[in-house]
Amino acid sequence: MRKLILKDSQVVMPSRIIRADILIEDDKIAKIAPQIADSGAEEIDCHELVSLPGLIDAHVHFRDPGMPQKATIYSESRAAVLGGVTSFMDMPNTMPPTVDEASLNGKKATAARDSLANYAFYLGATPDNIEEVKKADPKSVAGIKVYMGSTTGNLLLDDESILHKMFKAAPMMVTAHCEDNEIIAAKQKAAQEMYGDNIPFNMHPVIRNRDCCIKSSKLAIQTALDTGAKLHIMHLSTKEEVEILNYFAKDPLESRQISGEACIPHLFFSEGDYSLLQGFLKCNPAVKYEFDRKALIKGIKRGIITTVGTDHAPHEISVKSGSYLKCASGVTSVQYSLLALLDLWKRGELTLEEVVKVSSTNVAKRFNLTDRGTIEEGKKADIVFVNPIKSHTVITSDIKSLCGWSPFINHTFRCSVTHTVVSGVLKVKDGQIVSNEAGEALSFDR
C-alpha cells in the first residue's frame, strides 16, 4: 500500500477550514486529523500552505487526436497538474471528432497512457449520430456536447427539429455552446464593410455580440424544457444570460434541470484588455464588457452560475498573431485557472469557499462524479496545495502547454501552486512534476 502524509496545512473542507494532517492510502484520503504518524508513509511539510480540492475542469480542448502542432493530452495534462487541475473533461471537436464509441475509446486509450490528470470525454452531437448518442454510457461519458454556434467538422447543430430530437435522446446532461450564427455573420459583414481586412480586435464582442448568445441560450433552455433534458450552458458571457438562469437557481444543484458555467477568460478579462492582448484574447463566445464580467462574478456568489472551467483552447502562436479575420479563436488557461481564481479571492470578488465550490465541489455534484470534489475521508485524494502569500509571475519558460503562450504572460499572481496530488499520487512537488504516472478514468454516478 502506498502511503503519503501531508503535514500541517490549512485544509479547506466542505463546512470548515481546519489545520490538520492528511493521510493518503493508495488513491483515497484515509484520515484527516491534527497529528498523524505512520512510519511507513512519506511525509511532506505543508505548514505554510493551504490545501484545496483539486480543480475539476469540465471544459478543455486538448486537441488530441489530430492536432499535435497545437496540443496533446500529454502536454496539456502536464500543464493542468502544474496548475492544480487534477481532473479534466475534454471536448469532442478533435480530428476526427469524438462522435461515436470508437473515437471515445481511442481518446481513453491515449489518456490511460499519457495523461497525468484524471480524465473523461464528451460525445459530440451531429445531425446524423443520434443512435450513438442514445447508446452512450452515462457512467463513463462526461456529457453530450451540442454546438449551437460555429465549430469545426460536422458538429454544428442549428436545425431546431434535430436539436429537439438530440436533447430528447440524450441519456445524460447536455452541455451547449450557445451562439447564433446568423447574427454573427451579419455583424461580421458589417464590420468588414467598415474596416475592410483591418478589423480591430475590440470589435470581437460587437461581432459575436450579446444578442447572439442570449438568443441561442434561450433556444437551448426552451428545448430543454420541452424535452425534459438536463442542460448545462457552457461559457456564459453576458449579464442577461445570468439573469435568465436565475429562475432555475431556486432548485438544489443535484436536482436542477438547467444550469450554467463561466470560464476563466470571461471572469478575468473584459473589453479593455483587447488593446494589449489582441488576438491572444480572441475566443468564442467573446470576452465582453466589464459589467458582464461583474455580473458573472455576482452569478457565482448567488449560486446561479454553478461551475467554472477554462475552455482551454490552444493554437500555435502563428495563427494567433495575425489579423482579426485570420486569427483563430481560443484562449489557454488550464495551467493558471486556479491562480486566476485566487486572484479574484485576493481582490475580494470571491471567497475562498466560493472558489472551491465552483471549481471542484459543484462540478462533481453537477456531473455526478464518483468520490471527488471535496477533501473528506473516503474520497479520492485529488488535492492541490497553494502558498497564499508567495506570488508567481508568469514567464514564457513556465508554460507547459505545447503552444507556448498564455494571456497571463508577465502577470503576477498573488498566490502560487506548490504541490498537486492526483488520485493519491504526488504529481507535482515544489512546483515541479515528479511523477509521470497516469491519472484515472473518471466515473459518474448516473
N, C-alpha and C positions, 0 to 999 in steps of 0.2 A: 504493500500500500504506500502510495506517495503522500507525504505529509508536508505542509507548509504553515508556519505561523507568522502572521503579520502583526507585529507588536506595537501596541500603544498608539493607535491612531484615533482621530475623531471619526466615529462610524456613523454615517447618515443612514438610519434605519427608517422603516415606514412611518413610525409615530414618534420618533425621538432621535436625538443625537447624543451618543454616549462615547466616552473614552474607553476603549477596550482592545483586547487582542482578538484576532480572528484565526481559528484553526481550520485549515482546509485538508480534507482527506480525499484523495483522488479528485473527482470533479465536483464535490459538494462542500458546502460550508457545514462543518461538523459542530462547531461550538463558537459562541461569542461570549466572552467573559473578561473581567478586569485583568486577571492574571492566568495565563495558560502555560503549562510546562509540559513538554513531551520530548524526551531525549532522542527520539527517532525522527524529529521534524527539523527541516531547515527553518531558520529564523531570519526575519528582516526587520530592522528597527524602523518604525514608521511614526515616531513620536512627534515629528514636525508636520505630519501630513493629515489630510482629510481623505477618508475612503468613501467612495460613491459607487452605486451600482454601475457596472459597465454600460456604456451607451448602446442602445439598440437602434441602429439606423435603418428604418424601413423604406428608404428611398435612395438607392445608389445606382449608378450606371458604371459598372466596372469593365464594359466594352469587350468582354470575353464570352464567346469566341468572335473572331473575325476582324478585330481592330487593334492588333498588338502595337501599332505605332502610337496609339492613344493610351492604352492601359491594358492590364491583365488582372485576373483575380489575384495572382501572386503579388504584383506590385501594389495594388490598391489595398489589399488586406494588410499589408505591412504598414502603409500609411495610416490605416484605420486603427490598428492596435497601438501605434505610437501616440495617437490622439485620444486613447481611452475608449474607442469604439470596439466593443467585444463581439457584437453580432451585427450582421447586415442582411438586408433583403434586396436582391438585385433585380433590376427591371428587364423586360423582355426584348427591348429594341437593339438586339445584337445582330450579327451576321453569321449564320442565319438567325432569324428571330425565334424566340422561345415560344412556340405556338402549339407544341404537341408533346407527348410523353417522351419521345426520343430526344428532342432537344433539351428538355428538362433534365433527363438522365445524363446527357453529355455534360451539362454545366455542373451537376452534382459530382460527377466523377472528377472533373477538373478541380473543384473546390476541395474535395476529400484529399486530393494530393497537394494542392498549392496554397490553400487559404489558412492564414494564421488565425483568423477570426471565425466564429460560428457563422453559419450561412443558411440561407433559404432563397428561393427564386420564385418570381411571379410567372404565371402563364398569361401570355398576351392574347387578347381577343382580336379576331379578324372577321371580315364579313362572311367567311366560309369555314370557320373552325368550331362551330357551336357544339358539335359532338365531342370534340376534345375537351372543351370547357366542361361539359356535363360530367365527364368521367374523371376529372382532375381530383386528386386525393386531398381532401381537406386537412389531413393530418401532416402532410409534408409540403404542400404548396402554399406559399405566402399569401397569395390572393390572385384575383383575376384583374389584370390591368387593362383598362379601356382608355384609349387615346381619342378624345373628342376634339382635339386640336392637332395641328400638323406634327408629323413624326416621320421616321424612316420606314422603308419597306411597305408592307401591306397592312400595317397595324392601325391605320386611320379608320375610325368608325363614326361616320357622321350621318348615316342613314337612320332616321328615327325608328323606323319599323324594325330594323335589325338590332338597333340599340336596345329596344324594348325586349326583344327575344333573348338577347345576351344577358341582360340584367336578370330576367326571369329564370334563365337556365343556370346561372352561377351557383355552384354548391358551397360557396364561401364568400367572404366580403369582396365587393367590387371596389377597386381603387381607380379614381378617374383623374385624368389630365383634362381640365376644362378650359378651353378657349374656342372661340367661334371663328372659323376660317374665313368666312365671307367678310366679316368686319375687318379682320387683319388685312386681307387682300385689298380692300377699298382704301384703308388708311395708308398702306404701303404705296399704292398707286399715287395717292395724293402727295405723299412725301417725295416720291421720285419726280413728280411734276414740279415740285417746288425747289428741290435741291439737286436734281439730276443724280449722278453717281456719288455725290458727296453728302449723303445724309449724315448729320451729326448723331452720335450715339445717344445723346439725351432725347432723341426722338423715339427711342425704343418703347418707352411707356406710353407714347402717343400712338404709335403704330399698333402695338399689341396692348391695346388700351383696357381700361377698367370695364367698359361695356362688353368687350369680347369675353372677358372672364365671367362677369355677372350673368350674361345671357346663357352661357354654357353651363355654369354651375346650377342655375335654376332648372335647366333641362335635365341635368343629371339627378337633381333632387326629385323632380316630378316623376321621372322614370322609376326611381327607387320606390317612391310612394305608390305608384301604380302597380308595381310588380312585387312589392314586399322585399326587395333586395336590401341587404345591408351595404351601406355606401360610406366610403372614406374619400373625401375630396382632397387631392394632393396639392401641395404648394399653393395655398391661398395667398393672395397678394393684394386684396382690396378691403377697405373698410366695410363696404356694402356686403361682401360675402360673409364677413364675421357677423354682421347684424342679421343676415338671413339664417345663419346656423344657430344663432342664439335661441331660436324657437325650440330646437331639439336638445338644448343643453340641460333642460329640466330632467331628462331621463338619466338614470345611472349609466356610467360608462359601459358596463358589461352588457346592458340591455339596449343601449342607444342604437337606433337604426341608422342615423345619419350623423357623421362627424367630419372633422377636418384637420388637416396638417398644415403647419407653417414650416418653411425651410430657412436655413441659415442666411442665405443672401437677402431674403426679404425682411428678416428680423434685424440684420446688422447694417445694411446699406439702404440708401434712398437716392432720390434724383440728383442730389448734389455730388454724388460720388462718380457719376459718369465722366465728368471732366477730367478726373485723374486716371480712372481705371479704363476708360474707353471700352474696347471690346472684351476686356477681361471681366466686365460686369454684365455682359450680354447673356441673358438666359431667358428661357420661356417657362412660365409667364414672366413678363418683365418685372424687374425691381421698379417700384413705382415711387410714391411720394412720402414725405416724412409723416404726414398724417395717417397714411396707410400703415406705415411701419409701427407707429404708436398704437393703432387700432389692433394690429396683430398681437402686440405685447399685451394689451388690455384683454384681448380674447383669451390668451393663455391664463392670465390671472383670474379671469371669471370662469374658467373651465369650459369655454366654448371651443377653443382650439385644444385638442386633446393630445396631439403628438407633435414633435419637432424632428425633422430629418434634415438631410443636406441637399438632396437632388445632385449629389456629387457627379459631375459630368465632364471628365477631362477630354481635352482636344490638344493636338500639337500646337505649339506656340505659333507656328507658321500660319495656321488657319484661325488664330485669334488676333492676329496683328494687322490684318488688312482693313479695308474699308467696311462700312456697315453692312452693305449687301453681300459681301464676300465672307464676312466674319461668321464663324459657326457659333451657335448658341450653346452655352453650358458653362457652369462655374464649378471649380473644385473647392471642397471644404471639409472632406471627411477627416483629415488629419488635425483640423483646427476647430471643429464644431464645438467640442466641449470647452475649449478656451474661449471661444466667442460667447457661449452662453454664460460662462463665468465672468466675462467682462460685463455682460448685462447685469449679472448679480452685483458686481462691484460698483456699477453705476447706479444701483438702486432701482433698476427697472424690473428685475425678477428677484424672488427669494431663492435661497439655495434649495429649499424644498420644492419649489416650482420647477427649477432646473431639472431636478431628479425625476419628478413626475413626468414631464413632457418628453424627456429624452430616454427614459428607461421604463419606469413603472407603468405608466399609461400605455406605452407601446406594447408591453407584454399583455396587459389586460385587453386592449382593443383587438389585438391579433390572436388572443387566446394562446399565448406561448406557454409551453410547459416549464414550470420551475425556474423562471427567470424574471428579472426586472426589479428585484429588491435584495438587500443584504439581510438575510434571515437564515437561521439554522435550517438545514434540509434543502435549501435552494442550491441551484448550480452556482459555482464560485466564479462569477463574472464580476470583477471588481477593478476599479481604477483608483489610483492614489494620486492626489494633487497636492502641490505645495501652494497654499493660498496667499503667500506673501512673496514668493520668488517669481519675478517677471520672466517673460520669454519673448524675445524679439525674433521674428521670422526672417530668416535669410535663405537664399536660394538653395544652398547646400543642405539645409534641413529637410527639404521637400522630398518625400519618398514616392509620391505619385509619379508615374512614368513621364507625364507631360512636363514636369519640371517647373511649373509656375503655380502661383496662388494669388488671389486678390488681396491676401493678407501679407504679402512681402513688404518688409520694413515696418509692419505694425508691431507694437509692443503690447502683448497681452499681460494682464496683471497677475496671472497665475501660471503655473507650469505643471505638466503631467510628468510624474516620476516613474510609477510602476503600473503595469497592466497585467491582470490575471484573467486568462480565458479558459473557462471550463476547468479550473483548478491548476492550470499550467501557467507559471510565471513566464510571460512572453516578453515583457519589457521591464528592465530594471535600470534605475537611474538614467532613464531616457534613451536606453539602447536596447535593441532587440537581442534577447539572449536565448531564444528557443525558436526553432523552425517547425515545431510540432504542429500538425494541422488541428484546426478547431473542429467542432462538432456540427453535424446537421441539425438545424432547429426542428423541433416538433411542436405541433399545435393541438391543443385540447378542443377538438371540434367533432 
